């Protein structure tokens, strides 16, 4: 008995050990067979990261898991992934694991699958990956099919959280399905069976020519299919279909006997009331539907019938009818009534270009203000022909009393009468004479207010006349805060811009009585992220510096609009600007200024150049400045930064002129980033007088104090260059307090001053201490003028002055060399003592 028990235990241990070892021994075999089989059959590259084989998970069946399965195309699709699946789980016959061929699969589960179906510009399809077989090879493969291929005895297919994308690059059409969940159960082999299908698609999107025709649409489906596998024909026995929350009925059949697919499907709504139709509204707006009272009838019906092979598609139709529609938000006083619509989408058997979209009627009214829209589109793939019309008067005061518009607040009246018809090819060729288009839009007391803007945008009156070639603006007035704009002129290429993404062009006359740039540059409200970032910078700063607003702004792309401008008054920072005239052009995401003249700082400024923002909000600029007679004390009192760079200008008078070309970058607050600046030019002064300057008071050791109270500087012209923010002043000569002075030096990017002034001073201008020393020198009557050097360095707002009297001593020695031999040493010691 003990031997029997021992033998029995040994057998059990061997069975368990073998069961544990089998997945390890056969993993490599299964991995190689699977990869080789797929790559042999497909004109694509199949890879997966790992395979796991288990005999216990679903015993007595074996289970296999494939991780990170990828199928990539070849040729024109070599950079495109056809299929990626995060996890593939299967069940298979345990006995088939012991064979290199003839494995059977009964269940497939796909998790996080992403399928990208692509039609290239050439018409090639990336899913056409099956290798072509020669007749001989085909017969050979058929002879071996029972032993060399997988045998599918599927009873379940489960898809979890998948995505499907279909892109026809030639037709510029895209379909995207996200959040796909499907369960298919039933015997998917034999002669016939009943298949149960349950599924959901969280989001459907259909885009054509960059226009979203379907978006934010969900679908739920429960279907019972009668399947005839001999004929490959599937009948819909039972069906429940929900599009968003609208219940639909789908019936018919699909047959796949060969390469040709035959379909005969019909679709219709289960309910015909308008309230049920509103369930098509995307789920994100579902909260509004709970407070809606709706009446009227609405139906959707359609079908697909015919066959599909190559580029020959079955005929289809989809029709929507709404009659006597009326809905009212319980919390709002107004209602939208007399809603009518008659919309159809049809195509006969053949290619997609035979499709016709027809909006025969679309009508609604708010307080007896009707709005009507009609449209027809044919040949949508090859050369769309369109015929559209819009006629209506919209009183926004009434509209916001009928619809809950939370994010914006608008009021006023828009009265429009527009129509257009023609071929899209004529738009592309800019053959506008072949397009019939006409109409007018009138705006009356239009106001737009948003939580995203700091100011209201008001259009007291505006008229836009439309033609195929352009939009004419007349009597178009805009107010934004303290700023007003009066526009007239033409905007061209607008159809190409709206329908094809072309460049919007225009030439407009702009007149304004007042432009407050401080308000306009702060028109956009900061986002929560920007506020949080600014607060973080403030909290982490060791100083009490207040984080400034971001003033840098972008110029829209795809526009080329010239504003011939006349602006009577403007305000930027604390600087009043008057009588601005010139051209401002918005083009290639830049502002280009051409001969822009203005009066400011009691002088005149002419500007030419360009401005373009960057992703980091540090705009590039390249400007030429021609400054004529800026008043220096006015600059000190109004221009930011002038007090730091020109402290001596506080109690001064005089005029500054300049001719400067400079480029570089600005900060997000539109202030110069000094280290980026490069340029060259000249500047000149007229009638400069500096009063009670701390800088010149430091010269009281050599000049009379009373002469330093009002320092007159003769008119001069100086040349300068700017290299990486360092201003280098070329040497020039002028007179300071009537004394000839040579000036040179630099101001670096950190506002550190390094200047040298070399004076030639008349003897009468020296202070009393120097006069006393000179008087005791034998032969001093020969001294009429002496040189003296002054070095000025340190921060521009608080520089230090040091004297260099080496030239003074030498000049005294040369002038009195015959009489000063005995007293020169005494004089030198006295001077050094005086100027220590």
HELIX and SHEET records of a PDB file:
HELIX    1   1 UNK A    2  UNK A   41  1                                  40    
HELIX    2   2 UNK A   75  UNK A   77  5                                   3    
HELIX    3   3 UNK A   94  UNK A   98  5                                   5    
HELIX    4   4 UNK A  135  UNK A  148  1                                  14    
HELIX    5   5 UNK A  274  UNK A  277  1                                   4    
HELIX    6   6 UNK A  278  UNK A  280  5                                   3    
HELIX    7   7 UNK A  283  UNK A  285  5                                   3    
HELIX    8   8 UNK A  286  UNK A  289  1                                   4    
HELIX    9   9 UNK A  352  UNK A  354  5                                   3    
HELIX   10  10 UNK A  396  UNK A  399  1                                   4    
HELIX   11  11 UNK A  424  UNK A  428  1                                   5    
HELIX   12  12 UNK A  432  UNK A  434  5                                   3    
HELIX   13  13 UNK A  494  UNK A  500  1                                   7    
HELIX   14  14 UNK A  517  UNK A  520  1                                   4    
HELIX   15  15 UNK A  528  UNK A  540  1                                  13    
HELIX   16  16 UNK A  632  UNK A  638  1                                   7    
HELIX   17  17 UNK A  642  UNK A  645  1                                   4    
HELIX   18  18 UNK A  647  UNK A  649  5                                   3    
HELIX   19  19 UNK A  674  UNK A  676  5                                   3    
HELIX   20  20 UNK A  694  UNK A  697  1                                   4    
HELIX   21  21 UNK A  705  UNK A  708  1                                   4    
HELIX   22  22 UNK A  763  UNK A  765  5                                   3    
HELIX   23  23 UNK A  768  UNK A  775  1                                   8    
HELIX   24  24 UNK A  780  UNK A  782  5                                   3    
HELIX   25  25 UNK A  806  UNK A  815  1                                  10    
HELIX   26  26 UNK A  824  UNK A  834  1                                  11    
SHEET    1   A 3 UNK A  45  UNK A  47  0                                        
SHEET    2   A 3 UNK A  61  UNK A  72 -1                                        
SHEET    3   A 3 UNK A  50  UNK A  58 -1                                        
SHEET    1   B25 UNK A  45  UNK A  47  0                                        
SHEET    2   B25 UNK A  61  UNK A  72 -1                                        
SHEET    3   B25 UNK A  81  UNK A  92 -1                                        
SHEET    4   B25 UNK A 104  UNK A 119 -1                                        
SHEET    5   B25 UNK A 151  UNK A 168  1                                        
SHEET    6   B25 UNK A 173  UNK A 185 -1                                        
SHEET    7   B25 UNK A 192  UNK A 208 -1                                        
SHEET    8   B25 UNK A 211  UNK A 228 -1                                        
SHEET    9   B25 UNK A 233  UNK A 243 -1                                        
SHEET   10   B25 UNK A 246  UNK A 255 -1                                        
SHEET   11   B25 UNK A 261  UNK A 269 -1                                        
SHEET   12   B25 UNK A 292  UNK A 308 -1                                        
SHEET   13   B25 UNK A 315  UNK A 329 -1                                        
SHEET   14   B25 UNK A 336  UNK A 347 -1                                        
SHEET   15   B25 UNK A 356  UNK A 366 -1                                        
SHEET   16   B25 UNK A 369  UNK A 378 -1                                        
SHEET   17   B25 UNK A 385  UNK A 395 -1                                        
SHEET   18   B25 UNK A 408  UNK A 423 -1                                        
SHEET   19   B25 UNK A 436  UNK A 450 -1                                        
SHEET   20   B25 UNK A 457  UNK A 467 -1                                        
SHEET   21   B25 UNK A 470  UNK A 480 -1                                        
SHEET   22   B25 UNK A 483  UNK A 492 -1                                        
SHEET   23   B25 UNK A 504  UNK A 512 -1                                        
SHEET   24   B25 UNK A 559  UNK A 572  1                                        
SHEET   25   B25 UNK A 515  UNK A 516  1                                        
SHEET    1   C31 UNK A  45  UNK A  47  0                                        
SHEET    2   C31 UNK A  61  UNK A  72 -1                                        
SHEET    3   C31 UNK A  81  UNK A  92 -1                                        
SHEET    4   C31 UNK A 104  UNK A 119 -1                                        
SHEET    5   C31 UNK A 151  UNK A 168  1                                        
SHEET    6   C31 UNK A 173  UNK A 185 -1                                        
SHEET    7   C31 UNK A 192  UNK A 208 -1                                        
SHEET    8   C31 UNK A 211  UNK A 228 -1                                        
SHEET    9   C31 UNK A 233  UNK A 243 -1                                        
SHEET   10   C31 UNK A 246  UNK A 255 -1                                        
SHEET   11   C31 UNK A 261  UNK A 269 -1                                        
SHEET   12   C31 UNK A 292  UNK A 308 -1                                        
SHEET   13   C31 UNK A 315  UNK A 329 -1                                        
SHEET   14   C31 UNK A 336  UNK A 347 -1                                        
SHEET   15   C31 UNK A 356  UNK A 366 -1                                        
SHEET   16   C31 UNK A 369  UNK A 378 -1                                        
SHEET   17   C31 UNK A 385  UNK A 395 -1                                        
SHEET   18   C31 UNK A 408  UNK A 423 -1                                        
SHEET   19   C31 UNK A 436  UNK A 450 -1                                        
SHEET   20   C31 UNK A 457  UNK A 467 -1                                        
SHEET   21   C31 UNK A 470  UNK A 480 -1                                        
SHEET   22   C31 UNK A 483  UNK A 492 -1                                        
SHEET   23   C31 UNK A 504  UNK A 512 -1                                        
SHEET   24   C31 UNK A 559  UNK A 572  1                                        
SHEET   25   C31 UNK A 575  UNK A 587 -1                                        
SHEET   26   C31 UNK A 590  UNK A 600 -1                                        
SHEET   27   C31 UNK A 603  UNK A 612 -1                                        
SHEET   28   C31 UNK A 620  UNK A 631 -1                                        
SHEET   29   C31 UNK A 652  UNK A 665 -1                                        
SHEET   30   C31 UNK A 678  UNK A 691 -1                                        
SHEET   31   C31 UNK A 710  UNK A 713 -1                                        
SHEET    1   D36 UNK A  45  UNK A  47  0                                        
SHEET    2   D36 UNK A  61  UNK A  72 -1                                        
SHEET    3   D36 UNK A  81  UNK A  92 -1                                        
SHEET    4   D36 UNK A 104  UNK A 119 -1                                        
SHEET    5   D36 UNK A 151  UNK A 168  1                                        
SHEET    6   D36 UNK A 173  UNK A 185 -1                                        
SHEET    7   D36 UNK A 192  UNK A 208 -1                                        
SHEET    8   D36 UNK A 211  UNK A 228 -1                                        
SHEET    9   D36 UNK A 233  UNK A 243 -1                                        
SHEET   10   D36 UNK A 246  UNK A 255 -1                                        
SHEET   11   D36 UNK A 261  UNK A 269 -1                                        
SHEET   12   D36 UNK A 292  UNK A 308 -1                                        
SHEET   13   D36 UNK A 315  UNK A 329 -1                                        
SHEET   14   D36 UNK A 336  UNK A 347 -1                                        
SHEET   15   D36 UNK A 356  UNK A 366 -1                                        
SHEET   16   D36 UNK A 369  UNK A 378 -1                                        
SHEET   17   D36 UNK A 385  UNK A 395 -1                                        
SHEET   18   D36 UNK A 408  UNK A 423 -1                                        
SHEET   19   D36 UNK A 436  UNK A 450 -1                                        
SHEET   20   D36 UNK A 457  UNK A 467 -1                                        
SHEET   21   D36 UNK A 470  UNK A 480 -1                                        
SHEET   22   D36 UNK A 483  UNK A 492 -1                                        
SHEET   23   D36 UNK A 504  UNK A 512 -1                                        
SHEET   24   D36 UNK A 559  UNK A 572  1                                        
SHEET   25   D36 UNK A 575  UNK A 587 -1                                        
SHEET   26   D36 UNK A 590  UNK A 600 -1                                        
SHEET   27   D36 UNK A 603  UNK A 612 -1                                        
SHEET   28   D36 UNK A 620  UNK A 631 -1                                        
SHEET   29   D36 UNK A 652  UNK A 665 -1                                        
SHEET   30   D36 UNK A 678  UNK A 691 -1                                        
SHEET   31   D36 UNK A 716  UNK A 723 -1                                        
SHEET   32   D36 UNK A 726  UNK A 736 -1                                        
SHEET   33   D36 UNK A 739  UNK A 747 -1                                        
SHEET   34   D36 UNK A 752  UNK A 762 -1                                        
SHEET   35   D36 UNK A 785  UNK A 795 -1                                        
SHEET   36   D36 UNK A 800  UNK A 804 -1                                        
END                                                                             
